């Protein structure tokens, strides 16, 4: 099956009146999303899952190297794969290139192709590529990354080999269970590197984004989601520009906003429109999903879940929650490879250094989110 066929077959995901003409929107207020409204008659529930940055530093590459000369990432996702597979669409930020050999970590990332195989094997089925590292191996690396994704029929958004490919594939349309989603993806920059035409990187530009939103509406999605690579690294609260841009995106008709880049978790808001009563989720940063970062607050991130239903009149966000995920590095876990662990992982099975780092990450993150989140709460993976 071709990429185009796969995306057309797979065209569905959220719903919220993003037709040819957007609904008028009123002021936003914060509200909790817990259960479906009593008057709702949903036909099916679509499950979405988002995570932050999938990175590949040199220590990760070295740890995954096998005596045969290949790379084994099988330990990475063993403890979290059931949570990923819960979703109909599991979406992650691929913050590395698949630029080929020599494989390198920071500052110019190029991950082994086996890393992509492991990501897909864990259950992720949509990847975002517009981020500040997408040009780490130049335009050639950008194109090879796209080729590798296309060769495995992976729907992706954010970078393109040329304008014809972007016109054909963007906005990315995803469809399942009768729910059709349009997915947008942009980055604030590419570390000073410039893409060589005809290749394209989606940069944050409100004129461009406004045109893309109009193009998305013409495709009659049920829901429009913008994934933004933005903000300031290592800052636990969104800055004024993130907030202004989030407000602008919602006014323009975007339904939900998922953020990345700061490498730390930032708060999540669920806003309810006073006129349409639709709920809009804004996640400013999901943090790192897996990396070799060890500074405080950078060694973990969030798994964000959303559930949507569609009835005869609209598609609605009926539930959302998040869980904490921490990266166990070999130096702490005493294992050969890196491994993602949910915050609920039995701590008495970890060595003292790993146990202490997991405790610090969960305490810091829960304190931040308890103070600043609006309308959303944490779940433990054992709950579902």
N, C-alpha and C positions, 0 to 999 in steps of 0.2 A: 504494500500500500504506500502511496506517495505521501510526502509531507502535506501537500495541499489537501489530499483526500482525508488524511488523518485530522487535520484542523477543521475541515468542513464537517466531518462526522462528529468531531468533538466540540462543536460550537456552543456549549451552554454553561452558564453558571449563574450569576446572581440576577435578581430582578428588582427594578425600582423605577418604573416609568421613565426610561431614557429613550423614548420614541423619537419620531421626527421633530416633535416640539417638546421641549422640557416643561415639566410642571413648574408653576410658580412656587417659589419657596419663601418661607417666612423665616423668622428668627429661630435659632437653634437653642434648645435647652438640653441639659444633660438628663438622661433617663436610663434606668436599668433595663437590660434585655434579658429576661429570664424565661418566660413561657409564652407560647403562642396566644394571641388574643382569642377570647371566647367566641367571637363571631367569625373567625377564620375557617375556611374550608379548603385546606391545602390538598393538592393532588399528589405532591411528593416533596421530599426534603433533600436539598442539595447541600453537601458538606464540603467546605473549603478549609484548607490549612495553609498557613504562611509561616515561613521561618526567615531568619536573617541571613547573615553572610556565610557562605560556604567557601572557606579559605584553604590555602595549601602553602604553608610556610616550609622553609627548607627542612626543619626538624620533622615535619610531617612526612615529607617525601622520603627522607632518610629512614624513618621508622617503618614505612610501608615497603621498603625495598626488600626483595626476597633473594635467597642465594642463587636462584635460577636466572636472576636478572630482571624479573618483572616486579610488579607492585601489588600488594595485597591490602585492600582496605576493608576486608570483611568485618573486623571488630568495630569499625566506626559506629555503625547504626544498629547493632544487635539489640540494644536495650530500648531503642526508640522507634524501630521500624513498625511495630504494631500501631503506635499512635499516628505515624505517617499514613499507613494504609487505611486508617479510619476514613480518610477523606476521598471524595470523588475527584477533586483536584488538589494536589499538593504542590505548592509553589515556593521556590527558593531563589535567592540571589546568588548566582554563580560568580563569585568575586575572584576568579582566576581566568586566565586564558588556557585554552588547550592548544598552545602554540607549538607543540612538538619539542624535541630535544634541542639543547640540553634542558632538563627540567630544573627549574629554579624557584626559590621562594622570593621573599621581599628583597628589593623593591620592584622587581620585574617578574611577576608571577607567570609560570608556565607549568601546569600540572600534567602528570601522566594521564593517558586516555583511560586507564583503569579506574581513575577517580570518578569519571563520568559514569562508567558502568556501575560502580558501587552506589552512586547517588540514585540512579534509576532503579537499581535492585532494591534499594531501601523503600521505594514507593513514591518518590518524587516524579511528577509527570509534566511539569511546566517549569521552565527556567527563565530567569531574568538576566540580561547581559549588559544593560546600560549602567555602568558603574565606573568609578575613577581608575580602575585597573584594566579595563577592557582593551586598552591600547598598549599594555605592557610589552607585548612583542610586536608592536607596530601594526600597521594595517594587515600585513601578512598573517600575523597571529590572530587578529580579529576574524579574518576570513577563514582561517583553519578552524577556529572555534565554531563558527557557524556551520562549516562543512561537517564537523564531527556531530553536532547536534542534528543536523539534517539527515545524516547517514543512519541515525537511530530513530528517525521520525519523532523527535522531541519538539513539541510546540515551544517556541521561545519568542521573546520580545526585547527590543532595545537597541540592537545593532543589525546592520544589513550590508550585503555586499554591494548593492547599488540601489538607485531610486526605484527601478522596476520591481525589485524584490520587496522594498518597503511598501510600495503601493499595493502589491498583491497580498501582503501578509500583515499589514498594520492598519488599524488596531488588530491585535490578536483576538480572534473569536474562539470561544470555548463553549461547547454545548453538551449537556447531559441532563437527563431527567426532564426534558422540556424546558430547561432554563438556559438562557443564552447570555453569555457574559462578554463584554468588550474589555480587554486588558491593555492599559497604557503603561509605559515605562520610560523614565528619563533620569539623567544624571546631571549633577551640578557642573561636572568637569571631568577631565581625564589626566590629571597630574601634569598639566602643561604640554602634553603630547597632542599632536594634531593628526586627525584622520586624513588619509590621502584619498581624494575622490577616485573612483565613484563610490567608495565605501561610505557608510553613514553611521554616526552615533547620535542617538536621541539626547540632545542637551536640553536642560530646563530653559525654556524660552516661552513666555506666556503667549506670544503671537502664534508660535508653532503649535503649542498645546491647544489653544482655542480652535485652530483649524482642525486638529486631530479629534477634538471632542465633537465638532460638527460632523466630521467624517464618520465617527463612531455612531452618532445618532442615526445617520443615514442607513446604517446596517441593522437598525431596529433591535438593539440588545434589550434584555430585561434589566441588566445592571451594568454599570460602568465603574471600573476600579482603576485607580491610578497608583502605580508603584513608584515611589520617589526616592532617588539616591541623593540625600540632602543633609543639611545640618553641619555641626561642628564636631570633629572627632573628640571623644572622651568626655563630652558634656552630657550630663544626665537629664537635662531639661531642654526642650526645644527652644530655639532662639526665635526672635521676633520674625525673621524672614520665613521660617518654617510655618509659623502660625498664620502669617499673612497669606502665604501661598496656599495653605490648607483651606482657609476661608474662601479664597478666590476660586479654588477648584470646586468646592461645594456649590458656590453661587453659579458656576458655569454648568453645573449638571452632573458632576462626578458624584457617585454614590458612596464610595468608600475609598480610603487612602491608607496605603501601607508604606511605611518608611524604613530606610536602611542608611548605613554609612557611618554613624558615629562610633561603632564598635562597642557601644554600651547600650543598655536598655534605656528607653525613654517612655514616658507615660502614654496611656491609651485613653481616648475619650469616645463615648457613644453619645451622639447628639440626636435629639428628636426635633424634626422640623415642625414648627407651630402651625403651619398651614396644611401640609400633606400628611403629617404624623408619621412620615417615614423616618427610620433610624439610620444614621450615618456613622460608620466607625472610622476613627482617625487614630492610627497607630504611628507615632512619630519615629520610633526606631525599635526594631526587634532585637538589636544587638548582634553579637557574633553567634552563629550556630555552632560552627566548629573552626578552631584556629589553634595557633600556638601562642596566642597572646596570654600573658601571665599577670599583667598589671591589674590592680584591683578593679573589679567590675567588667573587665574585658574577657574573662574566661568562661562566659556563658551567655545565654540569651533566652528568648521566648519562643514557644510554639503557640501560634494564635489560631483559634478555630472559629469558624462562622457557619451557621446553619440558615438556609434560605428556603422559603416556600413560595410557590406561585399558585394563585387561584384565578378566578375569572376576571378579576379587576387589577391585580398588581402582584408584584413579587416583593417579599419583605424579609428583612433580617429578623429572625425570631429568637435566635440565641447566639451568644458569642462568649468565649472565655479563653484563658491562656494557661500555659504551664511553664515552669522554669526548667531549663536544660543546661547542664554544666559539662565542660570538656575535661575529662580526666587525662592529663598528660603523663607520659611514661615516667618522668622524673618523680611524680607523686604517686602514681598508681602501682609502680613497679612492674608494669606490663610492657611488652615490646611496643605496642601500638597505642595510638590515641583512641579514646572511646567516649561517646556521648552518653551521659547519664541523666535521667530525670531527677528532679530535686527530691522525689520520694524514694530514690534508690536506698536500700538498707545501708546506713552509714557504718554500721559495725562490721561490714564486710570489706571496708576500705582501710588502707594503711593510714596512720595518724595524719600525715601531711595532706593526703587527699581529703580526708574527712574534714580537716580544719578549713581547707580552701573551699570546699563545697558549702560548709556552714557559713563562711563569710559571704560568699556570693549570694546565697539564698537570703540571708538576713539583710544585706544591703539592698537587694532588689525588692524584697517584700516591703521594706520600710519606704522606699521611694514610691512604689506603686500604691501602697496603702494611702499615702498622703496625696498623691496627684492624680490617680486614675479617676475616671468618672463613668459610671454605668457598666462596669465590667469587673469580673472577679476571677480568681485563680481556681483551677481544678487540678486534682491529682490524677495522673494517668490511670490509676487503679479504679477510678470512679466510672469509667466507660470502657 
